[in-house]
Amino acid sequence: MDSSIPPAAVNRRTFVRASGAAAALAGAAGFTLGTPVAQAARPALKGKNKVILFQGDSITDAGWSREKGAQANTQAAMGNGYAWLAAAELLVDRPNDGLKIFNRGISGHKVFQLAERWQKDCLDIKPDVLSILIGVNDFWHTLSGGYKGTVATYEKDFHALIERTLRALPQVKLVICEPFVLKCGAVNDSWFPEFDRYRKAARGVATTYRTHWVPFQSMFDQALQYAPPAHWAGDGVHPSAAGASLMAHNWLKVVNGLA
């Protein structure tokens, strides 16, 4: 934690204030913290006995136990990131609703790697609510990992993944999360403006399929009023505890239809 940030700047009240400010900023920019289309803005979690699945890369992974991954609703199976924080709050708020929450994010993955494991790690789980945060590696690995994919590859693969999902699970409620970075650590000017094209592509997927939309980049951009980039994600990509808490708070606002 940055010692220059006073304790009051990092408590839950600040997270909530920052979230509200992010919503205002997003609205002014023509975005919402919910879906791009009003029809899908209804709560995704209405009802009981819902199965919720978080999918993505290392930001979602956050160290969940592969040995205990089949155990719904446990921290070992959920990791220590935003997915667990969101799950924990749901389980506190709705103890009698029979929710079953799983995490299948895998560090380093890109969209095509989600597709390679999609049957086992998504379709066989039969989620009622499926949340996907993917995209940072689809760009980052073109800079550092020798990956040759482009934003067109990312967009095509993402559309194919959603089409496949809807064929198998036509009633699933989809939550698409915006890829994000903060300019510190591994993130520098070489990321831009190309990374913004990946964000735009993800937004396009959400619009095409009328999904819920969580604009994490807008949220973090506004959070910079409260603390510097490294406070929210020390390497510019992987959120700190504070960053994960802010993500969970805003994710819940979207899926509960409050944004």
ZICOR-V808218 format. One record per backbone hydrogen bond with DSSP energy under -0.5 kcal/mol. NH is the residue of the N-H (numbers start at 1). CO is the residue of the C=O. Records with the same first field share a line. If there is no record, write none. Layout:
NH=CO, CO
//
This chain:
5=2
6=4
9=6
10=7
11=8
14=11
15=11
16=12
17=13
18=14
19=15
20=16
21=17
22=18
23=19
24=20
25=21
26=22
27=23
28=24
29=25
30=27
31=26
33=259
36=211
40=37
41=38
42=39
44=255
45=255
46=43
49=97
52=50, 100
53=129
54=102
55=131
57=133
60=57
61=57
62=58
64=61
65=76
71=68
72=70
73=101
74=71
78=74, 75
79=75
80=62
85=81
86=82
87=83
88=84
89=85
90=86
91=87
92=88
93=89
94=90
95=92
97=94
100=50
102=52
103=77
104=54
106=56
109=106
113=110
114=110
115=111
116=112
117=113, 114
118=115
121=117
122=118
123=118
124=119
125=122
126=122, 123
127=122
128=51
129=51
130=173
131=53, 129
132=175
133=55
134=177
139=135
140=136
141=137
142=139
143=139, 140
144=140
145=141
147=141
154=150
155=151
156=152
157=153
158=154
159=155
160=156
161=157
162=158
163=159
164=160
165=161
166=162
167=163
168=164
169=165
172=169
173=128
174=172
175=130
176=212
177=132, 175
178=214
182=236
184=182
186=235
187=184
188=186
191=188
192=189
195=191
196=193
197=193, 194
198=194, 195
199=195
200=196
201=197
202=198
203=199
204=200
205=201
206=202
207=203
208=204
209=205
210=207
211=206
212=174
214=176
215=213
216=214
219=215
220=216
221=217
222=218
223=219
224=220, 221
225=222
226=223
227=223
231=228
232=228, 229
233=229
236=233
239=237
240=232
244=240
245=241
246=242
247=243
248=244
249=245
250=246
251=247
252=248
253=249
254=250
255=251
256=252
257=254
258=253
259=253
//
